[in-house]
Amino acid sequence: MDSGVSAVAYKVKEAAAREIELAARPFDRFHPDATVWWLIPSGEWPAFKFGKLFFDTELPTMVPDADSIFCGFYIEKGLGAPLSAIRGYNPSWIMGPDWLWEEFVDSLRSIFPPLPDGTFVSIYASFFPPQEERGITDPVEGLLTKKQAFKGSWALFTVENGTKLRLYDKELNPANPEIEEHFRDAILPATEITDIAAPLLRFPQSDWMWIDLCIGQVASRDTRGEELWSQHLKSWLPWLRSA
């Protein structure tokens, strides 16, 4: 990824400023030109608990060329409260009542509006083994380390006719058979957006699972910020909340 991704994020931030103030952040501040960029409805950091807009080019099956960017809405499920007692699990990773995850995923059951054809829905699940760790001071760097230590499983769908899902690609890690089975039996067969709500909320070993849910479209990086905002991103405004 090059620095053009940050430029896209900032021009959308400017275009959205009439309606909402958003903070532009690279997920990995140590490698800002090789990471996803977020627009967050808060100055708080880390921003795991918020719904946010994302800009990414690191998904080659979806981003066909150097002039394209994958952008949309990004939300995360954090770890369960029991892990707060284990050394090495940063407090910012632990889900609380102020996390948007459950409300948003529950909305997929019925009230979620139709999505444009060509939208991608990406589900990435990381398992954090029960172990104590020392020396983790930066919560974002620590989260990346945790994710990389145990390869996640993921599924990628495309949206058709507003609410229909078609499996586009997948990769499952057999090192955790429970998670692999949950993907195979409950997530991969999904044919409607409503089908994924219950499986996302009922992951096995849920306290130890981190889930990234992305819903977005591929656009040209040369698209004007006003157009990206109005045509691709403004519809997520109700979920861009600071509290």
C-alpha positions in Angstrom: 0.0 0.0 0.0 1.2 3.5 -0.6 0.5 6.8 1.0 -2.3 7.4 -1.5 -4.6 5.5 0.9 -4.1 8.2 3.6 -4.9 10.9 1.0 -8.2 9.2 0.1 -9.1 9.0 3.8 -8.4 12.7 4.3 -10.4 13.8 1.3 -13.4 11.9 2.6 -12.9 13.3 6.0 -13.0 16.8 4.5 -16.1 15.9 2.4 -17.9 14.6 5.5 -17.1 17.5 7.7 -20.3 19.3 7.0 -22.2 16.5 8.7 -19.8 14.8 11.1 -16.3 15.3 12.5 -14.1 12.3 11.9 -10.5 11.6 13.0 -8.2 10.0 10.4 -6.0 7.2 11.8 -3.7 4.5 10.4 -4.4 1.2 12.2 -0.6 0.6 12.5 1.0 3.9 13.2 4.5 2.4 12.9 3.7 1.5 9.2 1.2 4.1 8.1 1.8 3.4 4.4 1.2 -0.4 4.7 -2.0 -0.5 6.8 -5.7 0.1 6.7 -6.8 3.7 7.4 -9.9 4.5 9.5 -12.1 7.5 9.9 -13.4 7.4 13.5 -16.2 9.4 15.1 -14.0 10.1 18.2 -10.6 11.3 19.1 -10.3 8.3 21.5 -7.6 5.8 20.7 -7.5 2.8 20.4 -10.9 2.9 18.6 -11.8 -0.8 18.6 -15.2 -0.3 20.1 -16.4 2.2 17.5 -18.0 1.7 14.1 -15.7 3.5 11.6 -15.0 4.0 7.9 -12.1 2.1 6.4 -9.8 2.4 3.4 -7.7 -0.5 2.3 -5.8 -2.0 -0.7 -4.4 -5.1 1.0 -7.1 -7.5 -0.3 -5.9 -8.4 -3.8 -8.9 -10.6 -4.7 -11.1 -7.5 -4.3 -8.8 -4.7 -5.3 -7.9 -5.4 -8.9 -5.3 -2.7 -9.6 -3.1 0.0 -8.1 -5.8 2.6 -8.8 -8.5 0.9 -6.7 -9.3 1.1 -3.1 -11.7 -1.0 -0.9 -13.7 1.3 1.4 -16.8 1.0 3.6 -17.8 0.3 7.2 -15.7 -1.5 9.7 -16.7 -2.9 13.1 -15.0 -5.2 15.6 -15.9 -7.7 18.3 -13.5 -7.6 21.2 -12.6 -10.2 23.9 -14.8 -11.3 26.8 -14.7 -9.8 30.3 -13.0 -12.8 31.9 -9.8 -12.1 30.0 -9.4 -8.8 31.8 -7.9 -10.8 34.7 -5.1 -12.3 32.5 -1.8 -10.5 32.1 -1.2 -9.4 28.5 -4.8 -8.8 27.5 -5.0 -5.0 27.2 -8.1 -3.4 28.8 -8.9 -1.7 25.5 -9.4 -5.2 23.9 -12.2 -6.2 26.4 -15.7 -5.6 25.2 -18.0 -3.4 27.4 -21.5 -2.0 27.1 -20.1 1.0 25.0 -19.0 -1.3 22.2 -21.2 -1.1 19.1 -20.7 -4.7 18.0 -23.8 -6.4 19.4 -26.3 -3.6 18.4 -24.9 -3.5 14.9 -24.8 -7.2 14.3 -28.3 -7.6 15.8 -29.5 -5.0 13.2 -28.5 -7.4 10.4 -31.5 -9.6 11.4 -34.2 -7.4 10.2 -33.8 -3.6 10.0 -30.7 -3.4 7.9 -31.3 -1.6 4.5 -30.5 -3.3 1.2 -26.9 -2.9 0.0 -25.7 -2.0 -3.5 -24.9 -5.0 -5.7 -21.1 -5.5 -5.8 -20.7 -4.8 -2.1 -18.3 -7.2 -0.3 -18.9 -8.5 3.2 -15.7 -9.8 4.9 -15.7 -11.7 8.2 -12.3 -12.3 9.8 -12.1 -14.2 13.1 -8.9 -14.4 15.2 -8.5 -16.8 18.2 -6.5 -15.5 21.1 -5.1 -18.5 23.0 -5.4 -18.4 26.8 -1.9 -17.4 27.8 -0.2 -14.7 29.8 2.2 -12.3 28.0 4.5 -9.6 29.2 6.1 -6.6 27.5 3.0 -5.5 25.5 2.6 -1.8 26.0 1.0 -0.5 22.8 -2.5 -2.0 22.5 -2.6 -1.8 18.7 0.8 -3.3 18.2 -0.1 -6.0 20.7 -3.3 -6.7 18.9 -1.4 -7.2 15.6 1.0 -9.5 17.4 -1.8 -11.6 18.8 -3.6 -11.8 15.4 -0.4 -12.8 13.6 0.5 -15.5 16.3 -2.6 -17.5 15.5 -3.7 -17.4 11.9 -7.4 -16.3 11.6 -10.2 -17.8 9.6 -12.1 -15.7 7.1 -15.0 -15.7 4.7 -15.7 -13.2 1.9 -19.1 -12.7 0.4 -20.5 -10.5 -2.4 -24.0 -9.0 -2.2 -26.6 -9.5 -4.9 -30.1 -8.1 -5.2 -29.7 -6.0 -2.0 -29.7 -8.7 0.6 -28.5 -11.9 -1.0 -25.0 -13.3 -0.2 -22.8 -15.3 -2.5 -19.6 -16.9 -1.1 -16.7 -15.3 -3.0 -13.6 -16.7 -1.2 -12.6 -18.2 2.1 -9.6 -19.5 4.2 -10.1 -21.6 7.3 -7.5 -22.5 10.0 -7.9 -26.1 11.1 -5.7 -25.5 14.1 -8.9 -24.6 16.0 -11.5 -27.2 14.9 -14.4 -25.5 16.7 -13.9 -22.3 14.8 -13.4 -24.1 11.5 -16.6 -26.1 12.1 -18.6 -22.9 13.0 -17.5 -21.3 9.7 -18.4 -24.4 7.7 -21.7 -25.1 9.3 -23.0 -21.6 10.2 -21.3 -18.9 8.2 -20.2 -20.2 4.8 -23.8 -21.5 3.9 -25.3 -18.0 4.4 -27.3 -16.8 1.4 -28.9 -13.8 3.1 -27.4 -11.0 5.2 -29.8 -11.9 7.9 -28.2 -15.4 8.0 -24.9 -14.1 9.4 -26.3 -12.3 12.4 -26.8 -15.2 14.8 -23.5 -17.0 13.9 -21.6 -13.8 14.5 -23.2 -13.4 17.9 -22.7 -17.0 18.9 -19.1 -17.9 18.1 -17.7 -20.9 20.0 -15.1 -19.8 22.6 -16.5 -16.3 22.2 -14.5 -14.8 25.0 -11.3 -15.6 23.1 -12.4 -14.5 19.7 -11.7 -11.2 18.0 -13.9 -10.6 14.9 -13.5 -8.0 12.2 -16.5 -7.3 10.0 -16.1 -5.2 6.9 -18.8 -4.1 4.5 -17.7 -2.1 1.5 -17.1 -1.5 -2.1 -14.2 -1.1 -4.5 -13.8 2.4 -5.9 -11.2 4.3 -7.8 -8.7 6.2 -5.7 -9.1 9.1 -8.1 -12.8 9.5 -7.2 -13.5 12.9 -5.6 -14.0 12.8 -1.9 -17.5 14.3 -2.2 -18.5 11.4 -4.5 -16.9 8.7 -2.3 -18.7 10.2 0.7 -22.2 10.6 -0.9 -22.3 7.5 -3.0 -20.4 4.9 -0.9 -20.0 6.0 2.7 -22.6 8.5 3.9 -25.2 5.7 4.3 -23.1 4.5 7.3 -23.6 7.8 9.1 -26.1 6.4 11.7 -23.5 4.0 12.9 -20.6 6.5 13.2 -21.2 7.3 16.9 -18.9 8.8 19.4 -20.8 7.3 22.4 
